[in-house]
Amino acid sequence: MSIFSRLTRNEGDPKILSSGPRSRDTTDELTRGLGWFSLGLGLFQLVAPHRITRALGVRGSEHVVRAYGAREIASGMLTLSTDKRAGLASRVAGDGLDIVTLLALLSHGNPRRQTAKAALAMVVGIAALDLLAASAVSAKRARPKTVKDYSDRSGFPRGVVGARGIARQKALQDQRASPETTH
């Protein structure tokens, strides 16, 4: 038992001797990490766009970096929400936009071309993680692909013929129980 739990628990409180399996798996942890990464990156892009544009050699494009930051924050919030698939899909789409943007900065006229190459390599790596997480979450939430074949079943335990026989017997019993009186 940790020191903190000894300080915060009373003597009569029940003790946890062992814990069971975790409800979160590796996919959940990766998704959560990507969501927090999005929030952090988006906040940095909103707060310090001039640092990013200067590093990439595109001063004057701070408004674009801020817009990308807002997109990152929205993607991060979605990724951390219960709708992880939508959040990861928005992250993958954003990665595509980031890659196209960074590819445009690789021209020979850009004095910060090497920095843009490094940024592109990082975005491609993060995009791979986003794709991995998106496919894992989709696979985890997908229904099983097996289709059960019930074509040989009728819904009646003794078959349709047996059910008709029971219905006839019931009708005969009803007739015997209440004979019609004719006058």
N, C-alpha and C positions, 0 to 999 in steps of 0.2 A: 504494500500500500504506500502511496506517495505521501510526502510530508504535507502537501497541500490538502489532500483528502483527509488526512488525520486532523488537520486544523479546522476543516469545515464540517466535519461529520460528528454527530453526537455518539456517545457510547452505545445507545440502544438502536442506532440505525442498522439496517441489514448490510452485510458485507458482500461485495461482489467477489466471488472466489475465482471465477473464470468468465470470460466473455465468449459469446457465440460468434458465428461467422459475420463478417461485415456485410452490410447491405449494399455498399458502394463497391464497384469493381474497378478495374484498371481503366475501362472506357469512361466511366463516370469521373474518375480523377483527371484523366487527360482532358476531357471536355471542360471540366471546372477550371483547370489550369489555363486552357485557351481562352475561356471567358474572362478570367482575371487579367490575362495578358492583353486582351482587347481593350479592357477598361483602362489599364495603365497606359498603353500606347496611345489610345484616343485622347486621354487627358493630356499627355505630353504634347500631342499634335495641336490640341486646342490652346494650351498655355504657352508653348514655345515654338511656334511655326517658323519663326525667323532662324532658329538654330538648324532646323531641318533643311530649309531652303538654301541657307549658306553652305551647309555641308554637301548638298547635292549640286550646287552651282546653278540654282534657279531662283535667285532673289527676285522678289516681286510677286511670287506665287503663293504667298502666305494664305490667301483666301482658299486656295485649292487644298492646302494642307489642313486647314481648319475644317473644311468640308469632309475630308477623309477622316479626320479625328472624330467628328460627329457620327460618321458612319461606323467607325470602330466601336464607339461607345454603345451605339444601338445594337450592333452585333454582339458585343460582350454581354449586354443585359439580356438579350434573347438567349444566348448560349447558357447563361446561368439560370434561366427560368426553367419552367417545366417543359417548354417547347424547344428542347435542345436541337432537334432536327432543323427547325427554321433558323435558329441561331447559327448553326454550323453551315447551313446552306448560304446564309448571308456572308459568313466569313469566307467561304470558298469563292463566292462571287466577288467579294472585295479583294481577295488575293489576285484574282484575274485582272481586276482594274489596276491594282498596284503594280503588277508585272508589266502590263502594257505601258503604264506611266513611266516606270523605270527603264524600260527598253528604249523609250524615246530619249532618255537622258544619256544614252551610250554613244551619242554622236561624237565625232572627233573634235567638234567645236566646243565641247564642254570641258573646261579645265578640271572639273571634279569627276571625270569619267570613272576613275578607279573606285571612288567612294560609291558611285552609283552601281558599279559592278558588285561591290561587297553588299550593298543594300539589296540588290536583286537576288544574290545568292541566299541571303537571309530570308527574303520573302518566299523564294522557291522552297526552302526548307520548311518554313511555317505552313506553306500551302500543302506540302506533303502531309504534315501532321493534321491539318484541317481535313484533308480528304480521307485520311485514315480514320479519324474520329467520326466523320460523317458516315462513312460506310459501316463502321462498327455500331454506331447508334442505330442506324437503319436496320442492320441485321439483328440487333438485339430486340428491336421493337416489331420486327416483321412477324407475320403469322407463319406457321409451319407450311411448307410447300406441299405436304402430302394431302391428297384428297381421298377421303374414305369412300369406299364403294358400298352403298347400301341397296344396290339394285336387286339383290336376291332376297330382300326382306319385304314382307308385306305389312308389317305393323301388327299382325295378329300372331299370338304365340303358337297357335295350332294351324296357322295358315288360313287362307280365305275359305277353303272348303270346310274346315273345322268350325270357323266362325258362322258360316251359313247353317251348319247343322245345329249349333247351339241356339241360333235364332229360331229355327223351326221348332226345336224342343220347347223353348220358352213360350212360343205362340201356342203350342198344343197344351202346355200346362195351364196357360191362362184361360184357354177355352174350357178345359175340364173344371177349373176352379169356379168359374162363373158361367154355368150353362144358361143359354138363352131360353127364356120361356116363351113359347109361342101360344097364342090364344086363338 
